[in-house]
């Protein structure tokens, strides 16, 4: 299966498959999904290079937790309060997120200027190698619609559990 990397096409395909993905993530036993998930994740990430896309960094923000803020501010040689004032805003859930799109740390080449110290949410995204992908179905469905890797993992899981 060739990964879908055209982002408009990805959104269309994800919308078409939304019900199937939702049913698979909601109705298939967690233990069955967790048995297949690591292999599916590895297969997909062996074929997809996130640097060709960066859709997540261009359109969404991770949560910046206290340890993230401390680490990144130190890297940028800024006080935490100055870092927050310059780059972050509180979202409706009370989490710090970036105050602009694309992420201010994303370079033209899709490389992250703070990659080694990026927020934990960034390091974990799109959560396809952990049980969050199965437990938080709404979040996963959103990620499937914007991330070629998440979509490919969901499709791989569908193939594994398709009857016949």
C-alpha positions as protocol buffer text, in pm:
chain_id: "A"
residue {
  index: 1
  type: UNK
  ca { x: 0 y: 0 z: 0 }
}
residue {
  index: 2
  type: UNK
  ca { x: 144 y: 335 z: -107 }
}
residue {
  index: 3
  type: UNK
  ca { x: 94 y: 606 z: 156 }
}
residue {
  index: 4
  type: UNK
  ca { x: -142 y: 893 z: 70 }
}
residue {
  index: 5
  type: UNK
  ca { x: 71 y: 1206 z: 89 }
}
residue {
  index: 6
  type: UNK
  ca { x: -149 y: 1452 z: -104 }
}
residue {
  index: 7
  type: UNK
  ca { x: -313 y: 1631 z: 188 }
}
residue {
  index: 8
  type: UNK
  ca { x: -642 y: 1717 z: 12 }
}
residue {
  index: 9
  type: UNK
  ca { x: -676 y: 1358 z: -104 }
}
residue {
  index: 10
  type: UNK
  ca { x: -590 y: 1239 z: 247 }
}
residue {
  index: 11
  type: UNK
  ca { x: -870 y: 1447 z: 394 }
}
residue {
  index: 12
  type: UNK
  ca { x: -1117 y: 1307 z: 139 }
}
residue {
  index: 13
  type: UNK
  ca { x: -1009 y: 946 z: 190 }
}
residue {
  index: 14
  type: UNK
  ca { x: -1015 y: 984 z: 568 }
}
residue {
  index: 15
  type: UNK
  ca { x: -1368 y: 1128 z: 553 }
}
residue {
  index: 16
  type: UNK
  ca { x: -1479 y: 830 z: 340 }
}
residue {
  index: 17
  type: UNK
  ca { x: -1317 y: 582 z: 576 }
}
residue {
  index: 18
  type: UNK
  ca { x: -1412 y: 760 z: 899 }
}
residue {
  index: 19
  type: UNK
  ca { x: -1692 y: 520 z: 991 }
}
residue {
  index: 20
  type: UNK
  ca { x: -1478 y: 213 z: 918 }
}
residue {
  index: 21
  type: UNK
  ca { x: -1185 y: 355 z: 1117 }
}
residue {
  index: 22
  type: UNK
  ca { x: -1413 y: 450 z: 1405 }
}
residue {
  index: 23
  type: UNK
  ca { x: -1577 y: 107 z: 1419 }
}
residue {
  index: 24
  type: UNK
  ca { x: -1242 y: -69 z: 1398 }
}
residue {
  index: 25
  type: UNK
  ca { x: -1090 y: 141 z: 1678 }
}
residue {
  index: 26
  type: UNK
  ca { x: -1404 y: 120 z: 1894 }
}
residue {
  index: 27
  type: UNK
  ca { x: -1524 y: -236 z: 1837 }
}
residue {
  index: 28
  type: UNK
  ca { x: -1210 y: -447 z: 1784 }
}
residue {
  index: 29
  type: UNK
  ca { x: -1067 y: -579 z: 2108 }
}
residue {
  index: 30
  type: UNK
  ca { x: -785 y: -366 z: 2245 }
}
residue {
  index: 31
  type: UNK
  ca { x: -563 y: -668 z: 2292 }
}
residue {
  index: 32
  type: UNK
  ca { x: -603 y: -765 z: 1925 }
}
residue {
  index: 33
  type: UNK
  ca { x: -528 y: -409 z: 1811 }
}
residue {
  index: 34
  type: UNK
  ca { x: -228 y: -381 z: 2042 }
}
residue {
  index: 35
  type: UNK
  ca { x: -83 y: -702 z: 1897 }
}
residue {
  index: 36
  type: UNK
  ca { x: -87 y: -557 z: 1544 }
}
residue {
  index: 37
  type: UNK
  ca { x: -22 y: -187 z: 1620 }
}
residue {
  index: 38
  type: UNK
  ca { x: 358 y: -197 z: 1670 }
}
residue {
  index: 39
  type: UNK
  ca { x: 417 y: -380 z: 1342 }
}
residue {
  index: 40
  type: UNK
  ca { x: 175 y: -151 z: 1154 }
}
residue {
  index: 41
  type: UNK
  ca { x: 346 y: 157 z: 1299 }
}
residue {
  index: 42
  type: UNK
  ca { x: 691 y: 29 z: 1203 }
}
residue {
  index: 43
  type: UNK
  ca { x: 586 y: -65 z: 849 }
}
residue {
  index: 44
  type: UNK
  ca { x: 434 y: 277 z: 790 }
}
residue {
  index: 45
  type: UNK
  ca { x: 721 y: 478 z: 935 }
}
residue {
  index: 46
  type: UNK
  ca { x: 967 y: 278 z: 726 }
}
residue {
  index: 47
  type: UNK
  ca { x: 792 y: 427 z: 419 }
}
residue {
  index: 48
  type: UNK
  ca { x: 685 y: 774 z: 529 }
}
residue {
  index: 49
  type: UNK
  ca { x: 920 y: 1065 z: 590 }
}
residue {
  index: 50
  type: UNK
  ca { x: 747 y: 1327 z: 804 }
}
residue {
  index: 51
  type: UNK
  ca { x: 975 y: 1595 z: 660 }
}
residue {
  index: 52
  type: UNK
  ca { x: 790 y: 1571 z: 328 }
}
residue {
  index: 53
  type: UNK
  ca { x: 466 y: 1675 z: 497 }
}
residue {
  index: 54
  type: UNK
  ca { x: 485 y: 1864 z: 829 }
}
residue {
  index: 55
  type: UNK
  ca { x: 107 y: 1911 z: 814 }
}
residue {
  index: 56
  type: UNK
  ca { x: 86 y: 1873 z: 1190 }
}
residue {
  index: 57
  type: UNK
  ca { x: 341 y: 2151 z: 1249 }
}
residue {
  index: 58
  type: UNK
  ca { x: 183 y: 2377 z: 988 }
}
residue {
  index: 59
  type: UNK
  ca { x: -173 y: 2352 z: 1117 }
}
residue {
  index: 60
  type: UNK
  ca { x: -189 y: 2233 z: 1477 }
}
residue {
  index: 61
  type: UNK
  ca { x: -18 y: 2285 z: 1808 }
}
residue {
  index: 62
  type: UNK
  ca { x: 88 y: 2042 z: 2073 }
}
residue {
  index: 63
  type: UNK
  ca { x: 27 y: 2113 z: 2438 }
}
residue {
  index: 64
  type: UNK
  ca { x: 329 y: 2269 z: 2606 }
}
residue {
  index: 65
  type: UNK
  ca { x: 344 y: 2129 z: 2959 }
}
residue {
  index: 66
  type: UNK
  ca { x: 559 y: 2273 z: 3238 }
}
residue {
  index: 67
  type: UNK
  ca { x: 862 y: 2050 z: 3171 }
}
residue {
  index: 68
  type: UNK
  ca { x: 842 y: 2131 z: 2797 }
}
residue {
  index: 69
  type: UNK
  ca { x: 835 y: 2504 z: 2865 }
}
residue {
  index: 70
  type: UNK
  ca { x: 1128 y: 2481 z: 3107 }
}
residue {
  index: 71
  type: UNK
  ca { x: 1339 y: 2269 z: 2865 }
}
residue {
  index: 72
  type: UNK
  ca { x: 1266 y: 2480 z: 2553 }
}
residue {
  index: 73
  type: UNK
  ca { x: 1313 y: 2814 z: 2734 }
}
residue {
  index: 74
  type: UNK
  ca { x: 1651 y: 2691 z: 2860 }
}
residue {
  index: 75
  type: UNK
  ca { x: 1749 y: 2584 z: 2507 }
}
residue {
  index: 76
  type: UNK
  ca { x: 1649 y: 2925 z: 2368 }
}
residue {
  index: 77
  type: UNK
  ca { x: 1825 y: 3097 z: 2660 }
}
residue {
  index: 78
  type: UNK
  ca { x: 1504 y: 3269 z: 2765 }
}
residue {
  index: 79
  type: UNK
  ca { x: 1322 y: 3303 z: 3093 }
}
residue {
  index: 80
  type: UNK
  ca { x: 1016 y: 3079 z: 3102 }
}
residue {
  index: 81
  type: UNK
  ca { x: 786 y: 3381 z: 3132 }
}
residue {
  index: 82
  type: UNK
  ca { x: 949 y: 3544 z: 2828 }
}
residue {
  index: 83
  type: UNK
  ca { x: 916 y: 3221 z: 2630 }
}
residue {
  index: 84
  type: UNK
  ca { x: 547 y: 3196 z: 2717 }
}
residue {
  index: 85
  type: UNK
  ca { x: 488 y: 3560 z: 2628 }
}
residue {
  index: 86
  type: UNK
  ca { x: 670 y: 3529 z: 2295 }
}
residue {
  index: 87
  type: UNK
  ca { x: 539 y: 3195 z: 2170 }
}
residue {
  index: 88
  type: UNK
  ca { x: 243 y: 3058 z: 2365 }
}
residue {
  index: 89
  type: UNK
  ca { x: -120 y: 3125 z: 2447 }
}
residue {
  index: 90
  type: UNK
  ca { x: -369 y: 2941 z: 2668 }
}
residue {
  index: 91
  type: UNK
  ca { x: -630 y: 2741 z: 2476 }
}
residue {
  index: 92
  type: UNK
  ca { x: -991 y: 2689 z: 2594 }
}
residue {
  index: 93
  type: UNK
  ca { x: -883 y: 2375 z: 2784 }
}
residue {
  index: 94
  type: UNK
  ca { x: -624 y: 2574 z: 2981 }
}
residue {
  index: 95
  type: UNK
  ca { x: -326 y: 2425 z: 2797 }
}
residue {
  index: 96
  type: UNK
  ca { x: -43 y: 2628 z: 2652 }
}
residue {
  index: 97
  type: UNK
  ca { x: -24 y: 2604 z: 2270 }
}
residue {
  index: 98
  type: UNK
  ca { x: 171 y: 2801 z: 2009 }
}
residue {
  index: 99
  type: UNK
  ca { x: 29 y: 3143 z: 1931 }
}
residue {
  index: 100
  type: UNK
  ca { x: 74 y: 3120 z: 1553 }
}
residue {
  index: 101
  type: UNK
  ca { x: 45 y: 2885 z: 1257 }
}
residue {
  index: 102
  type: UNK
  ca { x: 264 y: 2734 z: 1135 }
}
residue {
  index: 103
  type: UNK
  ca { x: 458 y: 2651 z: 1449 }
}
residue {
  index: 104
  type: UNK
  ca { x: 719 y: 2922 z: 1501 }
}
residue {
  index: 105
  type: UNK
  ca { x: 988 y: 2655 z: 1536 }
}
residue {
  index: 106
  type: UNK
  ca { x: 918 y: 2497 z: 1196 }
}
residue {
  index: 107
  type: UNK
  ca { x: 1174 y: 2584 z: 931 }
}
residue {
  index: 108
  type: UNK
  ca { x: 1112 y: 2622 z: 557 }
}
residue {
  index: 109
  type: UNK
  ca { x: 1277 y: 2281 z: 513 }
}
residue {
  index: 110
  type: UNK
  ca { x: 1022 y: 2127 z: 755 }
}
residue {
  index: 111
  type: UNK
  ca { x: 1293 y: 2072 z: 1017 }
}
residue {
  index: 112
  type: UNK
  ca { x: 1214 y: 2174 z: 1374 }
}
residue {
  index: 113
  type: UNK
  ca { x: 1456 y: 2425 z: 1530 }
}
residue {
  index: 114
  type: UNK
  ca { x: 1400 y: 2271 z: 1873 }
}
residue {
  index: 115
  type: UNK
  ca { x: 1364 y: 1908 z: 1766 }
}
residue {
  index: 116
  type: UNK
  ca { x: 1579 y: 1759 z: 2044 }
}
residue {
  index: 117
  type: UNK
  ca { x: 1381 y: 1953 z: 2303 }
}
residue {
  index: 118
  type: UNK
  ca { x: 1039 y: 1960 z: 2134 }
}
residue {
  index: 119
  type: UNK
  ca { x: 725 y: 1918 z: 2344 }
}
residue {
  index: 120
  type: UNK
  ca { x: 643 y: 1563 z: 2450 }
}
residue {
  index: 121
  type: UNK
  ca { x: 320 y: 1581 z: 2245 }
}
residue {
  index: 122
  type: UNK
  ca { x: 530 y: 1642 z: 1931 }
}
residue {
  index: 123
  type: UNK
  ca { x: 761 y: 1351 z: 2009 }
}
residue {
  index: 124
  type: UNK
  ca { x: 463 y: 1117 z: 2052 }
}
residue {
  index: 125
  type: UNK
  ca { x: 253 y: 1238 z: 1757 }
}
residue {
  index: 126
  type: UNK
  ca { x: 57 y: 1074 z: 1590 }
}
residue {
  index: 127
  type: UNK
  ca { x: 46 y: 824 z: 1878 }
}
residue {
  index: 128
  type: UNK
  ca { x: 39 y: 525 z: 1641 }
}
residue {
  index: 129
  type: UNK
  ca { x: 289 y: 331 z: 1849 }
}
residue {
  index: 130
  type: UNK
  ca { x: 97 y: 351 z: 2176 }
}
residue {
  index: 131
  type: UNK
  ca { x: -242 y: 263 z: 2317 }
}
residue {
  index: 132
  type: UNK
  ca { x: -356 y: 628 z: 2295 }
}
residue {
  index: 133
  type: UNK
  ca { x: -428 y: 555 z: 1928 }
}
residue {
  index: 134
  type: UNK
  ca { x: -689 y: 301 z: 2041 }
}
residue {
  index: 135
  type: UNK
  ca { x: -812 y: 463 z: 2363 }
}
residue {
  index: 136
  type: UNK
  ca { x: -871 y: 815 z: 2231 }
}
residue {
  index: 137
  type: UNK
  ca { x: -1075 y: 744 z: 1919 }
}
residue {
  index: 138
  type: UNK
  ca { x: -1181 y: 1106 z: 1858 }
}
residue {
  index: 139
  type: UNK
  ca { x: -821 y: 1226 z: 1870 }
}
residue {
  index: 140
  type: UNK
  ca { x: -709 y: 940 z: 1644 }
}
residue {
  index: 141
  type: UNK
  ca { x: -980 y: 1013 z: 1389 }
}
residue {
  index: 142
  type: UNK
  ca { x: -867 y: 1376 z: 1377 }
}
residue {
  index: 143
  type: UNK
  ca { x: -503 y: 1269 z: 1337 }
}
residue {
  index: 144
  type: UNK
  ca { x: -600 y: 1019 z: 1065 }
}
residue {
  index: 145
  type: UNK
  ca { x: -750 y: 1306 z: 865 }
}
residue {
  index: 146
  type: UNK
  ca { x: -436 y: 1523 z: 879 }
}
residue {
  index: 147
  type: UNK
  ca { x: -144 y: 1282 z: 909 }
}
residue {
  index: 148
  type: UNK
  ca { x: -53 y: 1045 z: 623 }
}
residue {
  index: 149
  type: UNK
  ca { x: 120 y: 811 z: 870 }
}
residue {
  index: 150
  type: UNK
  ca { x: -182 y: 789 z: 1102 }
}
residue {
  index: 151
  type: UNK
  ca { x: -407 y: 724 z: 803 }
}
residue {
  index: 152
  type: UNK
  ca { x: -175 y: 450 z: 675 }
}
residue {
  index: 153
  type: UNK
  ca { x: -162 y: 283 z: 1017 }
}
residue {
  index: 154
  type: UNK
  ca { x: -543 y: 289 z: 1041 }
}
residue {
  index: 155
  type: UNK
  ca { x: -569 y: 137 z: 693 }
}
residue {
  index: 156
  type: UNK
  ca { x: -316 y: -131 z: 786 }
}
residue {
  index: 157
  type: UNK
  ca { x: -520 y: -215 z: 1096 }
}
residue {
  index: 158
  type: UNK
  ca { x: -837 y: -233 z: 884 }
}
residue {
  index: 159
  type: UNK
  ca { x: -663 y: -482 z: 652 }
}
residue {
  index: 160
  type: UNK
  ca { x: -561 y: -694 z: 951 }
}
residue {
  index: 161
  type: UNK
  ca { x: -913 y: -719 z: 1088 }
}
residue {
  index: 162
  type: UNK
  ca { x: -1113 y: -728 z: 765 }
}
residue {
  index: 163
  type: UNK
  ca { x: -1311 y: -1053 z: 741 }
}
residue {
  index: 164
  type: UNK
  ca { x: -1203 y: -1298 z: 475 }
}
